[in-house]
Amino acid sequence: MQIDLHYAYDSQGDIKDHYASAISGYKRHIALMPNLELTEQHISCQQDCILSEQAKRGLYFTIASDNIIKTTDDIHSINISYLPKNWAGDFYLKQGEKKSLIQMHILPEQLAQVLGETEDQTVQYFNHLFHILEAQDNTLNLPVTDKNKTVWHAILAHTGHNLSLVGHAYACIFTLIEQLKMLKHLTQCSDCQSKIFHAQNLLEVPQNLNLKPQFLANQVGLNEEALTLGFHYLVGQSITSYSKHRRIQYAAEQLRKNPNAKTSIVADSGFSEAQFEAIFIQHFGISSQHYGQIH
């Protein structure tokens, strides 16, 4: 089914009853001030759908998840996008899929005013940044870090007047911009890059598989924020995801050698038995028991 979301919401921002057999959800807008808006959206599909969406020109700072975002633990990704003009496009969701996001939209002229720059300077800066960082479809993805979780927490937990929410919104935007600046440096500094790849190599060693990002950062001589940002960009996944991937791979190697030692292998992996089995099936497509029998 194809649905134009521009016409799918009622005056309260809820999906109209007419579309209830296909999708459910809502889209709420809060106008924080002229040219600065906060949006919360959730969509759940009851059948396969092609959904048409529209977006106004400007900068978007977004957290996204497969579930309704209530706390920072629900955040799956953080994206920064720049649309030089109004945009319209389609995206596809399968039956049972969900999509949630919370985003701030700000026009370049508004951000320029706050930064004390001209609109042209602000646009040129982001265009240059997106070019250097090789943004796909004018969108950059950042990992979830302690620093950006803190500023997003202030927005998610806010219950007061919109005026104080404006302050939280700007604090979040400035934090994400600073992280982009740091990421730009990391991609242009060979010394920093060698430290990041050294951290990756450390995670290849079995006894290091459970190293925490903070300890890993100390080992290679970077602060945790820089390592987290740079690792995600250069390696293509977060430190946590990479470590999880290596831990389950190493566990599979041990299972191949000794299928009867599963209990100790699970204990050494750092996962609970339920976590181990879920991750194993996700990674290999079969249970650890069947994997041991096959190999």
Phi and psi in degrees as a GROMACS rama.xvg file:
@    title "Ramachandran Plot"
@    xaxis  label "Phi"
@    yaxis  label "Psi"
@TYPE xy
-109.374  128.618  GLN-2
-131.958  129.708  ILE-3
-88.8285  110.011  ASP-4
-64.887  -20.1776  LEU-5
-59.8059  -30.1317  HIS-6
-106.391  1.71119  TYR-7
-88.1197  -14.6441  ALA-8
-99.5776  144.17  TYR-9
-84.8161  -173.112  ASP-10
-66.6665  -19.6294  SER-11
-91.459  -5.22766  GLN-12
91.2858  6.01593  GLY-13
-90.6229  151.538  ASP-14
-62.7355  132.197  ILE-15
-65.4074  150.745  LYS-16
-57.4634  -29.5947  ASP-17
-57.6448  -29.0241  HIS-18
-104.672  6.48593  TYR-19
-60.7671  -28.7819  ALA-20
-72.6014  -17.8799  SER-21
-106.969  -45.771  ALA-22
-141.19  158.621  ILE-23
-138.621  163.335  SER-24
140.542  -159.9  GLY-25
-161.456  166.074  TYR-26
-145.406  114.621  LYS-27
-111.179  136.679  ARG-28
-116.063  138.406  HIS-29
-124.499  114.349  ILE-30
-80.8097  100.583  ALA-31
-71.8913  -37.5433  LEU-32
-169.652  170.362  MET-33
-55.1228  128.589  PRO-34
73.7451  13.4564  ASN-35
-138.524  120.617  LEU-36
-137.226  143.76  GLU-37
-112.62  132.166  LEU-38
-126.742  137.616  THR-39
-122.154  128.359  GLU-40
-137.185  140.705  GLN-41
-142.539  131.911  HIS-42
-132.497  134.307  ILE-43
-128.324  129.331  SER-44
-100.868  130.619  CYS-45
-92.6137  -10.1726  GLN-46
-153.271  164.978  GLN-47
-58.6724  132.368  ASP-48
-139.166  143.997  CYS-49
-104.819  116.744  ILE-50
-109.119  128.035  LEU-51
-95.4985  134.569  SER-52
-132.292  153.149  GLU-53
-124.969  151.24  GLN-54
-145.946  142.62  ALA-55
-81.9459  157.44  LYS-56
-60.2674  155.47  ARG-57
133.518  -171.304  GLY-58
-101.06  137.276  LEU-59
-122.696  131.343  TYR-60
-118.933  112.021  PHE-61
-129.431  138.768  THR-62
-109.856  140.068  ILE-63
-133.445  155.817  ALA-64
-159.767  166.792  SER-65
-85.5021  -12.3684  ASP-66
-122.533  165.572  ASN-67
-58.3577  131.716  ILE-68
-88.2306  107.524  ILE-69
-106.897  -35.9535  LYS-70
-134.172  171.679  THR-71
-67.0919  -17.8705  THR-72
-69.1546  -17.2417  ASP-73
-86.0064  -8.67761  ASP-74
-74.3998  126.048  ILE-75
-99.0539  -33.2718  HIS-76
-152.692  157.415  SER-77
-126.33  126.527  ILE-78
-127.114  143.603  ASN-79
-121.364  124.424  ILE-80
-128.419  151.465  SER-81
-129.421  122.969  TYR-82
-111.097  112  LEU-83
-70.9284  -16.9429  PRO-84
-149.625  167.518  LYS-85
-56.0657  144.888  ASN-86
-130.997  148.581  TRP-87
-141.379  137.555  ALA-88
-164.489  178.127  GLY-89
-118.063  151.748  ASP-90
-140.708  156.117  PHE-91
-112.951  132.085  TYR-92
-125.727  134.552  LEU-93
-83.6457  164.245  LYS-94
-56.2162  129.208  GLN-95
92.0068  -13.7873  GLY-96
-77.0423  151.658  GLU-97
-130.693  152.802  LYS-98
-142.17  127.389  LYS-99
-132.723  145.256  SER-100
-153.055  154.515  LEU-101
-130.826  127.02  ILE-102
-142.212  151.41  GLN-103
-106.619  132.957  MET-104
-116.85  126.218  HIS-105
-135.976  137.807  ILE-106
-78.4657  146.706  LEU-107
-55.7186  -36.935  PRO-108
-65.1674  -32.9207  GLU-109
-71.174  -45.2654  GLN-110
-64.9055  -38.9035  LEU-111
-60.4956  -41.1656  ALA-112
-62.6754  -41.9423  GLN-113
-68.0527  -37.0067  VAL-114
-82.129  -8.90429  LEU-115
74.7125  31.5972  GLY-116
-123.917  173.325  GLU-117
-83.8583  162.789  THR-118
-62.4061  -40.9472  GLU-119
-61.0033  -41.5777  ASP-120
-62.0255  -42.66  GLN-121
-65.3118  -45.4606  THR-122
-63.8474  -44.2811  VAL-123
-62.0654  -39.4063  GLN-124
-61.8537  -47.8522  TYR-125
-69.7212  -37.5287  PHE-126
-61.4747  -41.5605  ASN-127
-65.5075  -43.9443  HIS-128
-62.1277  -45.0863  LEU-129
-66.014  -33.6511  PHE-130
-68.5973  -47.6966  HIS-131
-60.1728  -40.9037  ILE-132
-89.6622  7.69941  LEU-133
53.5648  52.318  GLU-134
-63.1653  134.52  ALA-135
-91.3155  125.013  GLN-136
55.2785  37.9252  ASP-137
56.1726  34.5315  ASN-138
-131.922  132.543  THR-139
-113.595  141.602  LEU-140
-111.052  131.041  ASN-141
-113.936  148.482  LEU-142
-74.9477  160.442  PRO-143
-78.5041  120.954  VAL-144
-120.692  167.371  THR-145
-59.0929  -36.5723  ASP-146
-69.237  -47.9817  LYS-147
-77.0637  -22.1578  ASN-148
-65.2364  -36.7374  LYS-149
-62.3072  -45.0068  THR-150
-74.2951  -33.1784  VAL-151
-71.7275  -32.2828  TRP-152
-59.9871  -40.3072  HIS-153
-61.0733  -34.6224  ALA-154
-75.0102  -45.4561  ILE-155
-65.612  -32.7291  LEU-156
-90.0293  -3.27953  ALA-157
-67.7246  134.478  HIS-158
-132.91  0.617479  THR-159
-91.9631  -150.287  GLY-160
-76.2756  159.529  HIS-161
-63.7319  -26.459  ASN-162
-60.8915  -43.6818  LEU-163
-71.5875  -28.4063  SER-164
-67.0301  -32.3113  LEU-165
-59.0987  -44.0742  VAL-166
-61.357  -42.1179  GLY-167
-64.9075  -38.9937  HIS-168
-63.5061  -45.6897  ALA-169
-66.5217  -37.7575  TYR-170
-61.5523  -38.9364  ALA-171
-67.6468  -46.8076  CYS-172
-59.3371  -46.4517  ILE-173
-64.3916  -37.4478  PHE-174
-63.5331  -44.6592  THR-175
-67.2283  -35.9696  LEU-176
-64.8198  -41.8046  ILE-177
-62.7353  -36.5281  GLU-178
-67.7027  -36.0141  GLN-179
-64.8432  -39.5584  LEU-180
-61.9649  -43.9032  LYS-181
-63.5443  -41.1766  MET-182
-64.0124  -39.1349  LEU-183
-58.6635  -44.8722  LYS-184
-62.0333  -43.9844  HIS-185
-61.8992  -35.1009  LEU-186
-77.968  -12.5077  THR-187
-111.021  -0.120153  GLN-188
-110.28  110.993  CYS-189
-65.9618  -33.3287  SER-190
-65.4067  -44.8189  ASP-191
-63.4716  -40.2469  CYS-192
-64.8256  -39.3843  GLN-193
-63.9719  -34.5323  SER-194
-68.4501  -38.1884  LYS-195
-66.0375  -43.8639  ILE-196
-70.2534  -27.2988  PHE-197
-64.6829  -40.1364  HIS-198
-62.3062  -40.8159  ALA-199
-61.5669  -43.2756  GLN-200
-63.6746  -36.721  ASN-201
-61.5142  -36.2821  LEU-202
-75.1229  -7.11101  LEU-203
-82.6639  -15.1931  GLU-204
-86.8026  124.759  VAL-205
-49.9063  -42.833  PRO-206
-71.3195  -9.04712  GLN-207
-102.325  1.60748  ASN-208
-63.1568  -23.9271  LEU-209
-102.362  15.4595  ASN-210
-64.5706  135.399  LEU-211
-78.2962  150.526  LYS-212
-53.7581  -38.4503  PRO-213
-64.0244  -43.8913  GLN-214
-69.1111  -37.9511  PHE-215
-62.4218  -41.694  LEU-216
-62.0872  -42.62  ALA-217
-62.6323  -36.4495  ASN-218
-64.694  -35.4844  GLN-219
-100.528  -8.092  VAL-220
88.099  30.6993  GLY-221
-124.967  157.901  LEU-222
-77.246  159.655  ASN-223
-61.4625  -38.7283  GLU-224
-62.2838  -45.8836  GLU-225
-64.5745  -43.6586  ALA-226
-63.3659  -43.3409  LEU-227
-62.2979  -45.4209  THR-228
-66.0496  -48.5615  LEU-229
-67.9186  -39.4858  GLY-230
-61.3423  -45.9046  PHE-231
-60.6047  -41.3317  HIS-232
-73.4252  -46.8151  TYR-233
-80.7357  -36.3356  LEU-234
-90.572  -26.8317  VAL-235
98.4678  1.55898  GLY-236
-155.987  164.843  GLN-237
-70.811  161.928  SER-238
-58.9227  -42.1319  ILE-239
-62.705  -45.8281  THR-240
-65.1572  -41.3394  SER-241
-64.4779  -44.3491  TYR-242
-62.8835  -42.7571  SER-243
-61.2488  -42.5087  LYS-244
-60.709  -45.7916  HIS-245
-69.5755  -36.8943  ARG-246
-64.165  -41.1431  ARG-247
-73.8608  -32.0742  ILE-248
-65.9007  -43.2727  GLN-249
-65.3396  -40.3834  TYR-250
-61.1581  -39.5509  ALA-251
-64.1199  -39.2375  ALA-252
-60.5075  -41.8292  GLU-253
-67.7706  -36.4838  GLN-254
-65.2361  -37.4758  LEU-255
-62.9288  -37.434  ARG-256
-74.5993  -38.4978  LYS-257
-147.862  82.9289  ASN-258
-58.5792  -24.0754  PRO-259
-80.1531  -6.41358  ASN-260
-99.506  24.7965  ALA-261
-56.3659  -42.021  LYS-262
-57.7776  -48.0308  THR-263
-71.1435  -32.873  SER-264
-65.3934  -43.343  ILE-265
-62.5477  -44.348  VAL-266
-61.0873  -41.0827  ALA-267
-71.3462  -22.3299  ASP-268
-72.4884  -22.6069  SER-269
89.0085  -1.86578  GLY-270
-97.4372  153.73  PHE-271
-71.9516  166.566  SER-272
-61.6  -39.9208  GLU-273
-66.9091  -43.3253  ALA-274
-62.1197  -44.4436  GLN-275
-57.3766  -47.2557  PHE-276
-67.0763  -41.6361  GLU-277
-63.8152  -44.6534  ALA-278
-68.3898  -37.9509  ILE-279
-62.5914  -46.2674  PHE-280
-64.6832  -41.1166  ILE-281
-61.7753  -38.5722  GLN-282
-81.5317  -42.7891  HIS-283
-107.965  -13.4819  PHE-284
84.9317  -1.43081  GLY-285
-140.47  165.155  ILE-286
-71.877  159.808  SER-287
-64.3398  -32.216  SER-288
-64.233  -46.7748  GLN-289
-67.3207  -34.7628  HIS-290
-62.9701  -44.8099  TYR-291
-63.2164  -36.2652  GLY-292
-71.2102  -38.199  GLN-293
-68.9031  -40.179  ILE-294
